Every structure is written in C-alpha cells, then in structure tokens.
Amino acid sequence: MSNKKVSVVVTGVGAVAPNGKNARDFYQNCISGVTGIRESSVMKDFNYMTKYAGEIVTDKPLRWESKFREIGERACADMLEDAQISKEYIEKLKERAVFSLASANLGSLRLEPLLRIKYGFDYTGITYDPGEYIKSNCSMLDFNSADCFYHFSNILGISGNVMGVNAACASGTLAIGEAVRMIETGRADMAVTAGIDVLSDLSLAGFNSLENLSTTPCKPFDINREGITIGEGAAFIMLEREDLALQRGAKIYGRIFGFASMNEAYHVTAPDPSGKGAFFCMNKVLEKIKGLQGKSLYINAHGTSTSVNDAMEIKAMELLSQTHKIDHLWFSSTKSMIGHCLGAAGSLEFVCSVIGLKEGTMPVSISVENPMEYDNKIMTLVTDKSKSRQYDLFLSNSFAFAGNMACIGVEQL
C-alpha cells in the first residue's frame, strides 16, 4: 500500500429535518432562522414537562420503525440525487463501498409499542394505536434492529462493511469519522454515512426524568436557557477518495481535514464543566491545519441549551481561539431550529455546515434574547444573517452522555 495520505471529500448530502423536506430546504431554513420546533403530537401522549419537539410532519401519521425507514429512505434518495451516483455505480465497487449508520434509539423502536400494550397504556384518542402499529409494521418481533442497517445498504447497493454506531448524542459525528478512517486506511474507496433517529418513548421519558427538557422551545447560548428540546431527523452523506471523485467529475463540498474522538470519563450525564474534553477534540482536529491566520473558522456547536453544556463549550472555544491564535471564530447551534436529534444530531449538523461551506453562509442560532457572556473580541455567536460570513473551514461538535466526545473538520478545496 502506498504511504501517500489519502484525502477524503464530501460529494453528496441528503436530509429530512423538522424544518426541511430535503437537504437544500433544511439548509436554507437554517440560514434564515426558520424553526421546525412545534407542539408535538407525540408529547401529547404523555404528561411530560414540555409539549414542544422538533417533530417531522409526514403525509400520514408514522411512528417508531416505520417513520425511521420513511425519513431515512427520503434522505438517502436526496443524497444519491445530489451526488449524481446510481445504485449500479456503487454495486460495481463491491467491497470497496462501505456504510455506517448512527442511531441512539433504533434498538428500542420495536419494543416501545409492545410496552404500551403490556403495561396497559390508555391510548384512547391518541394518534398512534400500538396494537394496530404492530399488526402493520412488526412481522419480526425478535428485537433485532440489524435488518434496518441492511435495508439501507441494500437500497444503496453497498456490499462492503456495514457499521452501526451508538454512542448516544455523539453517534452521528462518530459514524462520519469512522467512515473517513475506512477510506484513509485504504479499506474503502467510498463510504456512505448516515444518522437517523425518531421521537422515542424511552428517550423522552429519560430526559423528562432528568428534568432536562425545556418548557419552551430551546434557546442555546441564552442566559435564560432551560434545557433541551428533543428532535428527530435523518441525514445521509457521501464520502469518496478525492482522486476518484475528481476522476468522475464529482461536485465537491469540501475535504475532511481532521477527526478526533475521546471519552472524558467525567460523569454519566454531565460534561466536564472546564471544557477540557471538548477542547481536546477540537484542538486535535485543528492541529491538522497548517496556518489558520487569515482563515475564517465556523463552529457548529453542540449547543444543547443546557446550563452545563453551553457554558463548558464556550470555555472550550475560547481556549481553542487562544491556543491557535485564531483571528476570529463564528459559532451557532442548529439545535435552536430542529431540537436535539440525538444519534442523528451530528449528521444533520454536518450536512447543514458543509452546504454552508460551499454556499458561503453560516447557519444561525435563533431564540437568543440575552446571550451568554463570552470573549466577543475573538468569537461571534451568529444570531442572524447580518453576523454571518463566508468561511474557509468548519468544525462540527458532538458531546454526549457517558463522556463521549467527537469533532470533525472540513475545509474548502
């Protein structure tokens, strides 16, 4: 094998989000500040502390695995069209094409309607009858979610490695990073990476028990933030070896220049308030860039709207700016418009950021009435288009429960 470093580029994206029916629609709404957070039909099923969620509205009522597949198939088709690649083209690559899928909730989606029945959940008048759902959608009740992975690899025509990633809310970014590593180490020429999650009874109940849900739509980086808003969505990303992408005349969004992950082993649900773990990941990625002077850096922050995350992430970004002597950096939280999409969060935020890299406009953070304090000499929270600008590179952050941390960086060619 040649010792020459293999470069990986992004050549196609697809998405379905609470505020966008496809990747382009999603991006346009994220730079215009259009929210997809609304009063949720799922939240009405339970007496949760909030009625808001980033819920995707479909033509017919869907839940659990049927919705997972529906929005995943739409995002996958959107990516294939954008990349101008057919299933037949991918099939010819045989084992040189691989697939990684991130999800935090897929494993519970067949269990949840059964639990509603088992424990006598009163579903009179609610949108979803679990008994009817099981009859229509669950022919195999073995709780083996692996067939969803192969469902999408079959749609794509991928016969190489198939990887599942579940590291809570860092899953999407980790799935991208592991796919990049497959290409960089010579084990693949092409990788499709995806993140899909839908509103889940178990995860909603968990966050409600933690009293971590915002009673109003979330407001990341606002002094009066209350907590997270849960969302759902799907994103697919096409990654290719740069030389092969150029050979086929592919449209290129940007080049992956770095990826880092770690576990800070601080607390099961809280990040280290010093921001050391977040800084470690961002710093490792930026170390791959030679010379940041004169370059515009945008960070799509994890930005969950919790008191601990947003405070530690600002500390980490300030330290990053000082360490690398960055002229200035801009940051925002896409979660302010779609909610926290858990295992799909990193994938959706990557898609929005990489389109912005090519189009020249940063996604914004909405609902910020009283911004937190930070060093505004070196940092700007992008709250509207007037604060946005074209950027040369970006970092996308994902910081999860159990100390899972991940960051990935993309630059213009």
Secondary structure as a PSIPRED ss2 file (coil, helix, strand):
# PSIPRED VFORMAT (PSIPRED V4.0)

   1 M C   1.000  0.000  0.000
   2 S C   1.000  0.000  0.000
   3 N C   1.000  0.000  0.000
   4 K C   1.000  0.000  0.000
   5 K C   1.000  0.000  0.000
   6 V C   1.000  0.000  0.000
   7 S C   1.000  0.000  0.000
   8 V E   0.000  0.000  1.000
   9 V E   0.000  0.000  1.000
  10 V E   0.000  0.000  1.000
  11 T E   0.000  0.000  1.000
  12 G E   0.000  0.000  1.000
  13 V E   0.000  0.000  1.000
  14 G E   0.000  0.000  1.000
  15 A E   0.000  0.000  1.000
  16 V E   0.000  0.000  1.000
  17 A E   0.000  0.000  1.000
  18 P C   1.000  0.000  0.000
  19 N C   1.000  0.000  0.000
  20 G E   0.000  0.000  1.000
  21 K C   1.000  0.000  0.000
  22 N C   1.000  0.000  0.000
  23 A H   0.000  1.000  0.000
  24 R H   0.000  1.000  0.000
  25 D H   0.000  1.000  0.000
  26 F H   0.000  1.000  0.000
  27 Y H   0.000  1.000  0.000
  28 Q H   0.000  1.000  0.000
  29 N H   0.000  1.000  0.000
  30 C H   0.000  1.000  0.000
  31 I H   0.000  1.000  0.000
  32 S H   0.000  1.000  0.000
  33 G C   1.000  0.000  0.000
  34 V C   1.000  0.000  0.000
  35 T C   1.000  0.000  0.000
  36 G C   1.000  0.000  0.000
  37 I C   1.000  0.000  0.000
  38 R E   0.000  0.000  1.000
  39 E E   0.000  0.000  1.000
  40 S C   1.000  0.000  0.000
  41 S C   1.000  0.000  0.000
  42 V C   1.000  0.000  0.000
  43 M H   0.000  1.000  0.000
  44 K H   0.000  1.000  0.000
  45 D H   0.000  1.000  0.000
  46 F C   1.000  0.000  0.000
  47 N C   1.000  0.000  0.000
  48 Y C   1.000  0.000  0.000
  49 M C   1.000  0.000  0.000
  50 T C   1.000  0.000  0.000
  51 K C   1.000  0.000  0.000
  52 Y E   0.000  0.000  1.000
  53 A E   0.000  0.000  1.000
  54 G E   0.000  0.000  1.000
  55 E C   1.000  0.000  0.000
  56 I C   1.000  0.000  0.000
  57 V C   1.000  0.000  0.000
  58 T C   1.000  0.000  0.000
  59 D C   1.000  0.000  0.000
  60 K C   1.000  0.000  0.000
  61 P C   1.000  0.000  0.000
  62 L C   1.000  0.000  0.000
  63 R C   1.000  0.000  0.000
  64 W H   0.000  1.000  0.000
  65 E H   0.000  1.000  0.000
  66 S H   0.000  1.000  0.000
  67 K H   0.000  1.000  0.000
  68 F H   0.000  1.000  0.000
  69 R H   0.000  1.000  0.000
  70 E H   0.000  1.000  0.000
  71 I H   0.000  1.000  0.000
  72 G H   0.000  1.000  0.000
  73 E H   0.000  1.000  0.000
  74 R H   0.000  1.000  0.000
  75 A H   0.000  1.000  0.000
  76 C H   0.000  1.000  0.000
  77 A H   0.000  1.000  0.000
  78 D H   0.000  1.000  0.000
  79 M H   0.000  1.000  0.000
  80 L H   0.000  1.000  0.000
  81 E H   0.000  1.000  0.000
  82 D H   0.000  1.000  0.000
  83 A H   0.000  1.000  0.000
  84 Q C   1.000  0.000  0.000
  85 I C   1.000  0.000  0.000
  86 S C   1.000  0.000  0.000
  87 K H   0.000  1.000  0.000
  88 E H   0.000  1.000  0.000
  89 Y H   0.000  1.000  0.000
  90 I H   0.000  1.000  0.000
  91 E H   0.000  1.000  0.000
  92 K H   0.000  1.000  0.000
  93 L C   1.000  0.000  0.000
  94 K H   0.000  1.000  0.000
  95 E H   0.000  1.000  0.000
  96 R H   0.000  1.000  0.000
  97 A E   0.000  0.000  1.000
  98 V E   0.000  0.000  1.000
  99 F E   0.000  0.000  1.000
 100 S E   0.000  0.000  1.000
 101 L E   0.000  0.000  1.000
 102 A E   0.000  0.000  1.000
 103 S C   1.000  0.000  0.000
 104 A C   1.000  0.000  0.000
 105 N C   1.000  0.000  0.000
 106 L H   0.000  1.000  0.000
 107 G H   0.000  1.000  0.000
 108 S H   0.000  1.000  0.000
 109 L C   1.000  0.000  0.000
 110 R C   1.000  0.000  0.000
 111 L H   0.000  1.000  0.000
 112 E H   0.000  1.000  0.000
 113 P H   0.000  1.000  0.000
 114 L H   0.000  1.000  0.000
 115 L H   0.000  1.000  0.000
 116 R H   0.000  1.000  0.000
 117 I H   0.000  1.000  0.000
 118 K H   0.000  1.000  0.000
 119 Y C   1.000  0.000  0.000
 120 G C   1.000  0.000  0.000
 121 F C   1.000  0.000  0.000
 122 D C   1.000  0.000  0.000
 123 Y C   1.000  0.000  0.000
 124 T C   1.000  0.000  0.000
 125 G C   1.000  0.000  0.000
 126 I C   1.000  0.000  0.000
 127 T C   1.000  0.000  0.000
 128 Y C   1.000  0.000  0.000
 129 D C   1.000  0.000  0.000
 130 P H   0.000  1.000  0.000
 131 G H   0.000  1.000  0.000
 132 E H   0.000  1.000  0.000
 133 Y H   0.000  1.000  0.000
 134 I H   0.000  1.000  0.000
 135 K H   0.000  1.000  0.000
 136 S H   0.000  1.000  0.000
 137 N H   0.000  1.000  0.000
 138 C C   1.000  0.000  0.000
 139 S C   1.000  0.000  0.000
 140 M C   1.000  0.000  0.000
 141 L C   1.000  0.000  0.000
 142 D C   1.000  0.000  0.000
 143 F C   1.000  0.000  0.000
 144 N C   1.000  0.000  0.000
 145 S C   1.000  0.000  0.000
 146 A H   0.000  1.000  0.000
 147 D H   0.000  1.000  0.000
 148 C H   0.000  1.000  0.000
 149 F H   0.000  1.000  0.000
 150 Y H   0.000  1.000  0.000
 151 H H   0.000  1.000  0.000
 152 F H   0.000  1.000  0.000
 153 S H   0.000  1.000  0.000
 154 N H   0.000  1.000  0.000
 155 I H   0.000  1.000  0.000
 156 L H   0.000  1.000  0.000
 157 G C   1.000  0.000  0.000
 158 I C   1.000  0.000  0.000
 159 S C   1.000  0.000  0.000
 160 G C   1.000  0.000  0.000
 161 N C   1.000  0.000  0.000
 162 V E   0.000  0.000  1.000
 163 M E   0.000  0.000  1.000
 164 G E   0.000  0.000  1.000
 165 V E   0.000  0.000  1.000
 166 N C   1.000  0.000  0.000
 167 A C   1.000  0.000  0.000
 168 A H   0.000  1.000  0.000
 169 C H   0.000  1.000  0.000
 170 A H   0.000  1.000  0.000
 171 S H   0.000  1.000  0.000
 172 G H   0.000  1.000  0.000
 173 T H   0.000  1.000  0.000
 174 L H   0.000  1.000  0.000
 175 A H   0.000  1.000  0.000
 176 I H   0.000  1.000  0.000
 177 G H   0.000  1.000  0.000
 178 E H   0.000  1.000  0.000
 179 A H   0.000  1.000  0.000
 180 V H   0.000  1.000  0.000
 181 R H   0.000  1.000  0.000
 182 M H   0.000  1.000  0.000
 183 I H   0.000  1.000  0.000
 184 E H   0.000  1.000  0.000
 185 T C   1.000  0.000  0.000
 186 G C   1.000  0.000  0.000
 187 R C   1.000  0.000  0.000
 188 A C   1.000  0.000  0.000
 189 D C   1.000  0.000  0.000
 190 M E   0.000  0.000  1.000
 191 A E   0.000  0.000  1.000
 192 V E   0.000  0.000  1.000
 193 T E   0.000  0.000  1.000
 194 A E   0.000  0.000  1.000
 195 G E   0.000  0.000  1.000
 196 I E   0.000  0.000  1.000
 197 D E   0.000  0.000  1.000
 198 V C   1.000  0.000  0.000
 199 L C   1.000  0.000  0.000
 200 S C   1.000  0.000  0.000
 201 D H   0.000  1.000  0.000
 202 L H   0.000  1.000  0.000
 203 S H   0.000  1.000  0.000
 204 L H   0.000  1.000  0.000
 205 A H   0.000  1.000  0.000
 206 G H   0.000  1.000  0.000
 207 F H   0.000  1.000  0.000
 208 N H   0.000  1.000  0.000
 209 S H   0.000  1.000  0.000
 210 L C   1.000  0.000  0.000
 211 E C   1.000  0.000  0.000
 212 N C   1.000  0.000  0.000
 213 L E   0.000  0.000  1.000
 214 S C   1.000  0.000  0.000
 215 T C   1.000  0.000  0.000
 216 T C   1.000  0.000  0.000
 217 P C   1.000  0.000  0.000
 218 C C   1.000  0.000  0.000
 219 K C   1.000  0.000  0.000
 220 P C   1.000  0.000  0.000
 221 F C   1.000  0.000  0.000
 222 D E   0.000  0.000  1.000
 223 I C   1.000  0.000  0.000
 224 N C   1.000  0.000  0.000
 225 R C   1.000  0.000  0.000
 226 E C   1.000  0.000  0.000
 227 G C   1.000  0.000  0.000
 228 I E   0.000  0.000  1.000
 229 T C   1.000  0.000  0.000
 230 I E   0.000  0.000  1.000
 231 G E   0.000  0.000  1.000
 232 E C   1.000  0.000  0.000
 233 G E   0.000  0.000  1.000
 234 A E   0.000  0.000  1.000
 235 A E   0.000  0.000  1.000
 236 F E   0.000  0.000  1.000
 237 I E   0.000  0.000  1.000
 238 M E   0.000  0.000  1.000
 239 L E   0.000  0.000  1.000
 240 E E   0.000  0.000  1.000
 241 R E   0.000  0.000  1.000
 242 E H   0.000  1.000  0.000
 243 D H   0.000  1.000  0.000
 244 L H   0.000  1.000  0.000
 245 A H   0.000  1.000  0.000
 246 L H   0.000  1.000  0.000
 247 Q H   0.000  1.000  0.000
 248 R C   1.000  0.000  0.000
 249 G C   1.000  0.000  0.000
 250 A C   1.000  0.000  0.000
 251 K C   1.000  0.000  0.000
 252 I C   1.000  0.000  0.000
 253 Y C   1.000  0.000  0.000
 254 G E   0.000  0.000  1.000
 255 R E   0.000  0.000  1.000
 256 I E   0.000  0.000  1.000
 257 F E   0.000  0.000  1.000
 258 G E   0.000  0.000  1.000
 259 F E   0.000  0.000  1.000
 260 A E   0.000  0.000  1.000
 261 S E   0.000  0.000  1.000
 262 M E   0.000  0.000  1.000
 263 N E   0.000  0.000  1.000
 264 E C   1.000  0.000  0.000
 265 A C   1.000  0.000  0.000
 266 Y C   1.000  0.000  0.000
 267 H C   1.000  0.000  0.000
 268 V C   1.000  0.000  0.000
 269 T C   1.000  0.000  0.000
 270 A C   1.000  0.000  0.000
 271 P C   1.000  0.000  0.000
 272 D C   1.000  0.000  0.000
 273 P C   1.000  0.000  0.000
 274 S C   1.000  0.000  0.000
 275 G C   1.000  0.000  0.000
 276 K H   0.000  1.000  0.000
 277 G H   0.000  1.000  0.000
 278 A H   0.000  1.000  0.000
 279 F H   0.000  1.000  0.000
 280 F H   0.000  1.000  0.000
 281 C H   0.000  1.000  0.000
 282 M H   0.000  1.000  0.000
 283 N H   0.000  1.000  0.000
 284 K H   0.000  1.000  0.000
 285 V H   0.000  1.000  0.000
 286 L H   0.000  1.000  0.000
 287 E C   1.000  0.000  0.000
 288 K C   1.000  0.000  0.000
 289 I C   1.000  0.000  0.000
 290 K C   1.000  0.000  0.000
 291 G C   1.000  0.000  0.000
 292 L C   1.000  0.000  0.000
 293 Q C   1.000  0.000  0.000
 294 G C   1.000  0.000  0.000
 295 K C   1.000  0.000  0.000
 296 S C   1.000  0.000  0.000
 297 L E   0.000  0.000  1.000
 298 Y E   0.000  0.000  1.000
 299 I E   0.000  0.000  1.000
 300 N E   0.000  0.000  1.000
 301 A C   1.000  0.000  0.000
 302 H C   1.000  0.000  0.000
 303 G C   1.000  0.000  0.000
 304 T C   1.000  0.000  0.000
 305 S C   1.000  0.000  0.000
 306 T C   1.000  0.000  0.000
 307 S H   0.000  1.000  0.000
 308 V H   0.000  1.000  0.000
 309 N H   0.000  1.000  0.000
 310 D H   0.000  1.000  0.000
 311 A H   0.000  1.000  0.000
 312 M H   0.000  1.000  0.000
 313 E H   0.000  1.000  0.000
 314 I H   0.000  1.000  0.000
 315 K H   0.000  1.000  0.000
 316 A H   0.000  1.000  0.000
 317 M H   0.000  1.000  0.000
 318 E H   0.000  1.000  0.000
 319 L H   0.000  1.000  0.000
 320 L H   0.000  1.000  0.000
 321 S H   0.000  1.000  0.000
 322 Q H   0.000  1.000  0.000
 323 T H   0.000  1.000  0.000
 324 H C   1.000  0.000  0.000
 325 K C   1.000  0.000  0.000
 326 I C   1.000  0.000  0.000
 327 D C   1.000  0.000  0.000
 328 H C   1.000  0.000  0.000
 329 L E   0.000  0.000  1.000
 330 W E   0.000  0.000  1.000
 331 F E   0.000  0.000  1.000
 332 S E   0.000  0.000  1.000
 333 S C   1.000  0.000  0.000
 334 T C   1.000  0.000  0.000
 335 K H   0.000  1.000  0.000
 336 S H   0.000  1.000  0.000
 337 M H   0.000  1.000  0.000
 338 I H   0.000  1.000  0.000
 339 G C   1.000  0.000  0.000
 340 H E   0.000  0.000  1.000
 341 C C   1.000  0.000  0.000
 342 L H   0.000  1.000  0.000
 343 G H   0.000  1.000  0.000
 344 A H   0.000  1.000  0.000
 345 A H   0.000  1.000  0.000
 346 G H   0.000  1.000  0.000
 347 S H   0.000  1.000  0.000
 348 L H   0.000  1.000  0.000
 349 E H   0.000  1.000  0.000
 350 F H   0.000  1.000  0.000
 351 V H   0.000  1.000  0.000
 352 C H   0.000  1.000  0.000
 353 S H   0.000  1.000  0.000
 354 V H   0.000  1.000  0.000
 355 I H   0.000  1.000  0.000
 356 G H   0.000  1.000  0.000
 357 L H   0.000  1.000  0.000
 358 K H   0.000  1.000  0.000
 359 E H   0.000  1.000  0.000
 360 G C   1.000  0.000  0.000
 361 T C   1.000  0.000  0.000
 362 M C   1.000  0.000  0.000
 363 P C   1.000  0.000  0.000
 364 V C   1.000  0.000  0.000
 365 S C   1.000  0.000  0.000
 366 I C   1.000  0.000  0.000
 367 S C   1.000  0.000  0.000
 368 V C   1.000  0.000  0.000
 369 E C   1.000  0.000  0.000
 370 N C   1.000  0.000  0.000
 371 P E   0.000  0.000  1.000
 372 M C   1.000  0.000  0.000
 373 E C   1.000  0.000  0.000
 374 Y C   1.000  0.000  0.000
 375 D C   1.000  0.000  0.000
 376 N C   1.000  0.000  0.000
 377 K C   1.000  0.000  0.000
 378 I C   1.000  0.000  0.000
 379 M E   0.000  0.000  1.000
 380 T E   0.000  0.000  1.000
 381 L E   0.000  0.000  1.000
 382 V C   1.000  0.000  0.000
 383 T C   1.000  0.000  0.000
 384 D C   1.000  0.000  0.000
 385 K H   0.000  1.000  0.000
 386 S H   0.000  1.000  0.000
 387 K H   0.000  1.000  0.000
 388 S C   1.000  0.000  0.000
 389 R C   1.000  0.000  0.000
 390 Q C   1.000  0.000  0.000
 391 Y C   1.000  0.000  0.000
 392 D C   1.000  0.000  0.000
 393 L E   0.000  0.000  1.000
 394 F E   0.000  0.000  1.000
 395 L E   0.000  0.000  1.000
 396 S E   0.000  0.000  1.000
 397 N E   0.000  0.000  1.000
 398 S E   0.000  0.000  1.000
 399 F E   0.000  0.000  1.000
 400 A C   1.000  0.000  0.000
 401 F H   0.000  1.000  0.000
 402 A H   0.000  1.000  0.000
 403 G H   0.000  1.000  0.000
 404 N E   0.000  0.000  1.000
 405 M E   0.000  0.000  1.000
 406 A E   0.000  0.000  1.000
 407 C E   0.000  0.000  1.000
 408 I E   0.000  0.000  1.000
 409 G E   0.000  0.000  1.000
 410 V E   0.000  0.000  1.000
 411 E E   0.000  0.000  1.000
 412 Q C   1.000  0.000  0.000
 413 L C   1.000  0.000  0.000
